[in-house]
Amino acid sequence: MQDPLREIFDLVYEARAPGHPMTAEESAVWDTVQTALGSEMIDKLVYSQSRSLAEEQYDCFRAGFRLGVRLILDAR
């Protein structure tokens, strides 16, 4: 186990719903963008954005976890 907190986060993160359904307006924009940029570029864009978001969420998860541990230890 290299990073137990990362492993916990990954289990929680992967268990979440994959996302929200697109509105008709969002879908129309994505269709236009996909036509202009191509499927491969869209896949790269979505992947990079999701990785960035996951790292940001991990940072928040880690800060919250550490705060929770401090509060528990202070309550003793």
Phi, psi and omega in degrees: 000105182285309182223094185300324180294321177295320180295320177297313180301314181300321178296317180291316183296317181290335182281346181289161176299146185294346180153194178247152179291147180285147171283169178298323180293316178298318181298320179295320178295315180298321178298318179295315180296318180297321178296319183285318187260335183094155184297321182297316180293322178296317178300317178297318180297311181297318179298313182294322178293320181292324177294318178298316179295319180296320178294320177296317178294324177295318178300317178293318178300314181297315179296317178294321179296315180295321177298316179300317179296317178299317180296319179296315181293324178290332181284345183289000000 
